[in-house]
């Protein structure tokens, strides 16, 4: 397979062209012939014009690539090496939503031929690829894995907004349904990944490795969040504590904060789901999720307390929240815990304004029913700096005073400001 792809006798198809799929498709297209497939026609038109709908990639990323963008199944049938990179989310009950993955599997099943390869990149629980996706591929195609086609799993490791670690610089885990599949998949990915590939012993091991990467970070951050709540009651600055503790060589330096985004705030629920299905209810993982999911409510309550301390009635207060994306310097608003914080504040009848230079106003309105303000006013009672965008790092006390009333409150959730004037009530997480 690898040699035929290299010689452009066969074609790679990337199914799902979001934050994960598009960078992979374009990188493959610098070396192989590629079909980029997505069911969203509007997104396809943008990519045909050399525009990234996620606003992560520059127009230059589309240059010198052998790629055809399409939403038509008929075009997909021309491919032989299918990479499925659709999103895997959770529903309102925190249960894994496999519908996009199942629909993508059905689409690929319609295009599948003897000798083809199917590789999944979507984050799932161990066993999902072989137990949930494979039966769909086989049923729709009428083919049998092993006899007619090969299967693989290579978890995505895209880090939005991180220019120092592009796709090619991040070690890639690969796995296959048999030794031949593993070798062909490893060679294909190895052709574009400068950092190299790691061959997992099985598809389930690769799935599990991915899901615990983010579960570990979730748990570590939940510990820091719990410590922040404890230290706040003690009147201790959490960041000063972390700075002091970091002088020990084996202390893991992490910070408290809002845990949003697609990975850390979602992936642990996939592991939880599978674990409970097998008869074991995790204690530590579930506890970490509860703490992190509860942070928006705790921060909102803290701000209400501060407003009352300053003789400001919450119902008559006006608060500016700076930043709504899930992390700094990106446009991604998926699973934004800042949005959850805003809704918590609104539940206290606080008049909340939200601003973000990176987020799409249309996406924010559609996803969270919130309106981004175009112009920041000068009469806020409190400011919440929720995301560490580069723009916000330039702000100083004079700026914050210029947009607030007397006795203002500044909540710094990212600890961006070391020196704040005494007449501003400064609080950081």
N, C-alpha and C positions, 0 to 999 in steps of 0.2 A: 504493500500500500504506500509506504513512505516514498519509495523510489518513483512510483507512478505519479504521486502528488508533486514530487520535486521536478519531474520531467513535464509536468502540466498535462499529463495524459488523463489524470483524474482531478476532481475538484473538491475543495472543502466548502461546506456550508455552515455558517454560524447562524443559529436560530435564536432570536432575541437580541436586539441591538441597543441595549441600555448601557448603563455604566460599566458593565462587565463585557457584554458581547461586542460592542462596537470597537473598543481598543484591541481586542483579540482578533476580530475580523480584519481590521486594518493592518495589524502587524503580520498576520498570516499572508495578507495580500501583497506584502512587499517581496514575498518569496514564492508563493503558490497562487494558483487561480482560485478565487473565492466568490461564493454567493452569500450576500448578506440578506437574511430573511427576517422580516418583522411583520406582524399583522396590522400594525398602525400605518396606514397609508400616508398620513401627514408627516410622520417621522421619516418614512422612506423618501419622500420628496425632498425633505430638508437635507438628508444625507447625499442624495443625488446631486445637490447643489454644493456639497462640501461643507455642510453645517452639522455640528454635533448638537442634537436636541438637548443633551444634558449639559452643554456648555462647559465640558471638561477639556475637550480637544480643540486645538487651533486648526484653521483651515489647511495648514501645511501638512497635517497628519493624513489628509486624504490624497496628497500628491504621490505620484509614482507607485500607485497601487493597482493591482489587477483584480478589481472587485465589481460585482454587479449587485445592485440593491433591488430587492423585489419583495412583494407581498403575495406573489402568486405561487401556489403549490406546484404548478406545472414546471416552473423554472427550478424549483427545489429538487425535482426529480433528476436533474442533471448532475447532482452532487453524489459523492461516494464516501465522504468522511464528514459526518454530521457532528457539530459541536452545539449542544443545547445549553443556553445561558440565560434562561428566563428567570424572572424574580420568584422567590419563594418567601411568602409572607405569612402572617398569622391573622386569624379573624378576630372579631370583637371578644371572643371567649378565650383568646390566647391559644387557639388550636391551629396547627399547621394548615395552611391553605395550599393544597397541591393542584388546584385547578389549572393554573397556567402551565405547570409542568406536565400534567396529564394531556392537556390540549396540544402542547408542543410535541409530546411523544406520539400522539395520534397523527399530527401533521407529518412528522418524520416517517412514521409507519407507512403513510401513503406513498412516500417517495423511496422507501427502502428497497434495495435490490440485493441479490446474492453477491457476496464479497464485500459489502459495505461495512463501515464502522460507525458506531454511535457512541459519543462521549458526552457525559453530563458534567457541567460545571456548577450548576445551581447547588446552593447549600441545602442539605437534607439531613435526616437522621440516618444512622447506620442501617442498611438494609433497604432503603427506599428505592435505589436504582434498580436492584434486582427483584424486589418484591412488589413494587408499585408501578414502576415505569416499564420494565421489560415485558410484562404480560400485555401491555397495551401495544408495544412495538410488534410483538409476535401476532397478536390477534388481528391488528389492522393490516399488517403486511402479509400475513399468511406464511411467514418465514420462521425459522427456528434458530435461536442464538446458539452459536457453536458450530452448528452444521452449515448455516447460511450466512450469518453475519457475526461480527464481533462487537463486544460491549466494553466500555471503559468509563472511568470517573477521574476527573482531574479538577479538584476544588479551586475556585477562583481565589486570587489573592490581590485583587485590585484595591488600591488605597486612594480613594478620591482626594484630590487636592494636594497629594504628595508628589511634588515634582522631582524629588531626589530619589524616589523609588518607582520608576516607571515599570510597566509590565515586564519588560525584558530583563530587568535587574532583580527580579524577585524569584527565588527558587520555586520551582513548580513541582507539586506532587502529582504523580501519574499512577494509574492502576489499570489493569485489564482483566478480561474474563478468562484469559489463559496466557501462557508464556509468550506466544506469538503476538497476541494482541498487545500485551504490555510493551514488548520491544518496538513494535511499529508505532504505537502511540508515543512512546518515549522519544523515538527518533524524530517524529513529526514536531512535537512540542520543543524538543531540544534544538531544533533548527532555528527557532526564533527566540528562545529564552537563553540569554547570555549567562545568567546565573546558574544554569543547569537544571536538571530534573532529579527528583527523588522517586525511586520506584517502590511504591507501597506493595506489601505482600498480597493484598486483596482489595477489592472494591470497597468492602465494608470498613477496612482499616483506613482507607483514604477518606471515606465519608466521616468516620469518627474523628480522625485527626482534624479535619476542618471544623467540626462543630465544637470540639473542646478548645480550639484556639481562642474563640470568642467567648466561650463559657468561662474560661480561666480569667480573661480580662474583666468580664462582668462581675465575677466574684471578688476580684481584687479591688475593683472600684467600689463595690458595695461595702466592703470593709472600710474604705476611706470615707465613704458617705456616712456610715454609722459613727465613725470616730468624729467626723465633723459635727454631727448632731450632739454627741456627748460633750465635745470640747466647747461647743457654743454655750451649753448650760454652765460650764465651768468658767466661761469668760476667757478662754484660751484661744489664740489664733492658730488655726489648724495648719496654715502654711508655715508658720514659725516652728511648729512641732515637727513637720515633715523635713524642714531644712536641717533641724538639729539631728533628727534620727538618721538622715541621709549620710551623716559623717561615719556611720558604721558600714563597713565594706559589703556586707551581705543584706543590707536593707533594700527592699524593692521600692523605688521612688515612684509612687503613683499619687494622683490627686483626686479629691472629690469632685463631683460634677453631675450634670444631667446626662444620662446615658441614652442617647437616641440613635438614629441611623438604622440602616437595614441589618447590620451584622450583630453587634453586641447586644442590642436590645431585643433581638428576634431569635437568633440561633439557639440560645439555651432552651427556648420553649420546644424546639424540635427534639432535643435530647430528652427533655422532661416528658414529652408526649410518648415517645417510644418506650421510655423506662416504665411509665405507668401502665402502658399497654402490656408490658411483660410482667407486671405484678409488683413492681418496686417503685415507691414514691420517694424521690430524692428529697433530702432535707436541706442540705447546704445550698444546692443550686436554687431551689425554690425560695429559700430565705433571702438569697442575694437578689433575686428578681423582685421580691416584694419591696426590699429596701430601695432599689433603684427606681422602680416604678412609682414609689411613694415620694420621691424627692420633689417633684413639682408642687405637690400639696404642702409639703413641709416648708419649702421656700416661700410660697405664697402666704402661709400663716405667719412666718417670720416677718415678712414685709408689713403685714397688717399690724402686727405688734409694734413694729418700729414707727409706723404712721401714728398709731394711738399715743405712743410715748412722746411724739412731737406735737401732740394736740391737733392732729390732722384726722378728720373723720374719713374712714375708708370710702364711704359712699359718696363723699364730695371730693375725693382725691383724684388727681390725674397723674398717671404713671407712664413713662416711656420705656419700652423694652427694646434694646438694641440687639438685633440678630435673631433670626428664626431658623436658619439652616442647622443641620445636625452637627456640623463642625465648622471650623474656621476656613474662610477663603474658598468655599465651594457653593454651588447653587442647589445642592441636594437637600430637600426638605423632608425626605422620607422619615417617618416615625420621629418627628421632631418633638422632643420633650419640652422645648421652649413653647411650642404651641399649647401643650398641656398646661404649662405654667400660666400662660396668658388666660386660658379658660378658667383656671382656678382663681386667678385674680378677679376676673369678671364675675365669678360667683359671689364675690364679696361686694359687688356693685361698684367696683373701681372702674373708672374710665381709663382704658388702656390703649395707648398708641403703640404700634409696632413698626419698626423701620429695619430694613436690611438691604444693602446695596447689591448683594449677590442673588437674592431670591427673586423668583418670578412672581409678580403680583397676581397673575392669573392662576398660577399653580397654588399659591397660598390660599387664595379665595376658594378655589375648587376643593382643595384637600382639607382645609381647616375652617372655612367660613370666616376668615379673618381678612381685614383690609390693611395693606401696607400704606403708611402715610408717605406722601411725597415731600411734604415740608414739615420739619420739626419746629414746634412752637417754642415759646419762652416762658411757659407757666406751669411746668411740671412740679409735682410735689416730691416725686422720687424717680430715679433712673435705675433700671436694671440692665447691666451689661452682661448679656447671656452667652455671647459667642465672641471668640477672640479673633475677629477679623482684623487684618492689618490696619484698616482705616481707624478702628477704635483705639488702637495702641497709641495713636498720635494725640489723643484727647488729653487735656489737663484740667486742673481745677477751674481755671478761668472759663474754659468752655462749658463745663458742667454748670457753673454759676450763671452763665449767660442764658441758659435754657430752663432754669428752675426758679421757683419762688423762694422766699426766705426759709431758712432751716431745712434745706433739702437733704434727701437721703440718697446715697449712692450704694447700690448693691452690686458688688463686683464678683460675679460667679466664676470668673476665670483668673482672678488675682492679677490683673493687668497693671494696677496702679500702686506703686509703693509710697509715693508722697502725695497726700491729699490734704488740702487746707482744713484747718480745725473747724471752721464754720460749716463744713459739709459732714453730715453724719455718715461715716464710711463703714461698710460691713462687707466682708468677703467670706465666701463659703469655706 
